[in-house]
C-alpha cells in the first residue's frame, strides 16, 4: 500500500456545501518507485491529472512549512452539536 502526503489551501463555496481548492499539493509513488511531488487546483489526488513539481522535495517541504505556519485555528461548533 502506498502512502502519500496531501496539503494545500481551500475554501468553502458561498453556500458552504462544497470545498473549492485553491492549491492542492501531494506526493505519489512514480512508476520507477521514487516519490513524485504534484500540484493541482482540483483537490483530486491523481498524478496523471496534475503538474509534477520541479525540485519537488525542497519546494513541497517549504510549502508545507509555510502553510502550517500561516494556519489560524478557529473555534467553531458543528451544527449537529449546537445544543450539546
N, C-alpha and C positions, 0 to 999 in steps of 0.2 A: 504494500500500500504506500503510495507516495504522499508526502506531506508538502503543504505549501503554506506560505505566509501571505496574508492579504491585509492591505491597509489602504487608506485613501480618505477622501473628503466627499461628503454627500449632504444633501438637504432634503427636506420633505416637500412634496408638491403643495400647492396652495390649499388643497382640501385635506392635506395631512395623510392621505391614503397611500401614497407612493414614495419610494426613495428615488431621488434624482442624483445620479453620480456626477460629481464634478471631476474627480480623478480617482481611478482605481489602479493600484499597483499590486502585483502579485508575483510570486515565484512559482515555477513549474519545472518539472524534470524534462529535459530535452531528450531527443532520440539517442544521443550518444551517452546519456547518463549524467551529464553535467546539469547544473542549475541554470535556468534561464530567468531573466528578470523582465517583466512585461508591464505595459501600461495601456489603459483604455479609458473611455468615459462612459461605458455602458454598465460596468459592475459585473459583467459576465466573465467568469474565470475560464477563459478559453484562449490559449496561446495563439491558435490559428486566426483568431479574430482580434488580435491585439498587436501592438507595436513592441518589438523587443528593444529594450533599453541598452544603449552603448554604455560601457563601464558600469553595467548594471549593479554589481555588488556594492560599489562605492556610492553611487547615486541613490540606490534603493535604501541603503542604511542611513544616508543623510536625510532623505525624505521621511523615513520612519521616525528618526530623532526629532526632526522639525515638527512633524505632526503631533508627536507625543508632547513636546514642549509647549506647543500652542493650544492644546486641548483645554477647554474650560469645562469644569464639572458643574452641572446644574442640578438643583433639587427639583424633582418632579414626582407626581403621584399618578400612576397609571389609572386610567378611567375606571377600570374594573375594581380598584381598591379605594375609591374615593370615600366611602363610608366606613372604612375599617380603621 
